[in-house]
Amino acid sequence: MNTETLRGLEIRPQTIETAAPLASEIMQGTKDAMGFVPNMYGVMANNPALLDAYTHAYKTFRENTGFTSVEQEVIFLSVAYENECEYCVAAHSFVGDKMSGVPMEITDAIREGREIPDARLSALSSFARAITRTRGKVAADEIADFINAGYRENDILGVITGVGVKTFSNYLNHIANTPLDETFSPRAWSK
């Protein structure tokens, strides 16, 4: 299969009604919480293990890493930007704007590959991007920059968790060509 063939792959999203029981339950919970089921979840529902693993990892990242909601979005947006995931950059820009309280100048700086106008968040973004770009083989000076910005060694593990969560979704969206939800379309993005 050549690259052009792969780019044409479309994995049809499941619905709450058509998904396997585990996936259907997760999708219903998402609809209850958000008011809709993102297309990405519908695509993931084709393999309930993927949707279940993603939602569990996402939830524990949000609840247990110790990062603020703004820091969480900075990590997610930075990883999505580095992985060039159009779907996740749009979705997390929307979440940042509407749910996590990220100032738009922060999300826009990440989306445009510019320096973030906050030194601590800039260090966080740079570190998340470095982990993603190097597949975890970050340089000692990148770790030192992160720690010198006020983060702890334990926060390195939290960033790794965020990178893992976004890797699930970024790779899925690349392969499946997940259509962007209308809700996220005001923050559509392409590199």
C-alpha positions in Angstrom: 0.0 0.0 0.0 1.5 3.3 -1.0 1.2 6.6 1.0 -1.5 8.0 -1.3 -3.7 4.9 -0.7 -3.2 5.2 3.1 -4.3 8.9 3.0 -7.6 7.8 1.4 -8.4 5.4 4.3 -11.7 6.3 6.0 -12.7 4.4 9.1 -16.4 5.0 9.5 -17.3 6.3 13.0 -19.6 4.2 15.1 -22.5 5.6 16.9 -23.8 4.9 20.4 -26.3 2.6 18.8 -23.9 0.7 16.5 -20.9 0.4 18.8 -19.9 -2.6 20.9 -21.3 -2.4 24.4 -18.1 -1.1 26.1 -17.6 1.6 23.4 -21.3 2.5 23.5 -21.2 3.0 27.2 -18.1 5.3 26.9 -19.7 7.2 24.1 -22.9 7.7 26.1 -20.9 9.0 29.1 -19.1 11.4 26.8 -22.4 12.6 25.3 -23.8 13.2 28.7 -20.8 15.2 29.8 -20.1 17.2 26.6 -23.5 17.2 24.8 -22.1 15.3 21.8 -19.7 12.5 20.9 -16.6 13.7 19.1 -16.0 12.0 15.7 -12.7 10.8 17.1 -14.5 8.8 19.7 -16.7 7.3 17.1 -13.7 6.2 15.0 -12.0 4.8 18.1 -15.1 2.9 18.9 -14.4 0.5 16.0 -11.9 -1.0 18.5 -13.3 -0.7 22.0 -9.8 -1.4 23.4 -8.5 1.8 21.8 -11.4 3.9 23.0 -11.2 2.4 26.5 -7.5 2.8 26.8 -7.6 6.4 25.5 -10.4 7.5 27.8 -8.8 5.9 30.8 -5.4 7.5 30.1 -7.0 10.8 29.3 -9.0 10.8 32.6 -6.0 9.9 34.8 -3.9 12.5 33.0 -6.5 15.1 33.8 -7.0 14.0 37.4 -3.7 12.7 38.7 -0.7 14.5 37.1 -0.9 17.6 39.2 -1.0 19.9 36.2 -3.5 22.8 36.1 -6.1 22.7 33.4 -4.1 25.4 31.5 -0.9 23.3 31.7 -2.8 20.2 30.5 -4.0 22.0 27.4 -0.5 23.4 26.8 0.9 19.8 26.8 -1.9 18.4 24.6 -1.7 21.3 22.1 2.1 21.1 22.0 2.1 17.4 21.3 -0.7 17.7 18.7 1.2 20.6 17.0 4.5 18.6 17.0 2.7 15.6 15.5 0.8 17.9 13.0 -2.6 16.5 14.1 -5.1 18.9 12.6 -8.0 17.3 14.5 -6.4 17.5 18.0 -5.0 21.0 17.5 -8.5 22.2 16.6 -10.2 20.2 19.4 -7.7 21.3 22.1 -7.8 24.9 21.0 -11.6 24.8 21.5 -11.2 23.0 24.9 -8.6 25.5 25.9 -10.8 28.5 24.9 -14.1 27.2 26.2 -13.3 24.8 29.1 -9.8 25.0 30.4 -9.4 28.8 30.5 -6.3 29.0 28.4 -5.7 32.6 27.2 -6.1 32.7 23.5 -2.7 34.3 23.1 -1.2 31.1 24.5 -3.2 28.7 22.3 -2.5 30.9 19.2 1.2 31.0 20.0 1.3 27.2 20.1 -0.8 26.8 17.0 1.5 29.2 15.1 4.8 27.7 16.4 5.7 31.0 18.2 7.2 31.6 21.6 4.5 31.5 24.3 4.3 34.8 26.2 4.7 33.0 29.6 8.1 31.6 30.6 6.9 28.7 32.6 4.3 27.6 30.1 6.8 28.1 27.3 9.2 25.7 29.1 6.4 23.2 29.5 5.4 23.4 25.8 9.1 23.1 24.7 9.6 20.1 26.9 6.4 18.3 25.7 7.4 19.0 22.0 11.0 17.8 22.7 9.7 14.5 24.2 7.4 14.1 21.2 10.0 15.0 18.6 12.8 12.9 20.0 10.5 10.0 21.1 11.7 10.4 24.6 15.4 10.9 23.9 15.5 14.4 25.3 18.8 16.1 25.9 20.1 16.9 29.4 19.8 20.6 28.7 16.1 20.3 27.8 15.5 18.5 31.1 17.5 21.2 32.9 15.5 24.0 31.2 12.2 22.3 32.3 13.4 21.9 35.9 14.8 25.5 36.0 11.4 26.8 34.9 10.0 25.5 38.2 8.8 22.1 37.4 9.8 19.0 39.3 11.3 15.7 38.2 7.9 14.1 38.9 6.4 16.5 36.3 8.5 14.9 33.7 6.5 11.7 34.2 3.3 13.7 33.9 4.4 15.2 30.6 5.2 11.6 29.4 1.6 10.6 30.3 0.2 13.5 28.2 2.4 12.6 25.3 1.2 9.0 25.5 -2.5 10.1 25.6 -2.1 12.4 22.5 -0.1 9.7 20.7 -3.1 7.5 20.7 -5.3 10.2 19.3 -2.8 11.8 16.9 -1.9 8.6 15.2 -5.5 7.5 14.9 -6.5 10.8 13.3 -3.7 10.6 10.8 -4.6 7.1 9.7 -8.4 7.4 9.8 -8.6 11.0 8.5 -11.1 11.7 11.3 -13.5 14.4 10.1 -13.4 17.6 12.3 -16.5 18.1 14.3 -18.6 21.2 13.6 -18.1 22.2 17.2 -14.3 22.4 16.8 -14.4 24.0 13.3 -14.0 27.6 14.4 -10.5 26.6 15.6 -9.7 24.5 12.5 -5.9 24.3 11.9 -3.4 23.0 9.4 0.3 23.3 9.3 
